[in-house]
């Protein structure tokens, strides 16, 4: 018998490494908070001047009317959309 306590969770080395890789990958997908003076380019954010379904810039928490965004450079249309959309 082992002196280690059994918690009913058995994780192999391969399973642990896989879980760690998955966690790291998810962290990379989340956009980093914008720092003062740094914004994503419109191409990096995949900005488009048309909405994506019901998702529009003016319904996003990042939108600063009438034509600006907290995280995307340049002018953005209120009816536009990008990958960084976060519903209000």
VENNOR-V363068 format. One record per helix or strand of 2 or more residues. SS is the DSSP state (h for helix, s for strand). FROM is the first residue (numbers start at 1). TO is the last residue. If there is no record, write none. Layout:
BEGIN
SS/FROM/TO
SS/FROM/TO
END
This chain:
BEGIN
h/13/29
h/57/59
s/63/64
s/68/69
END
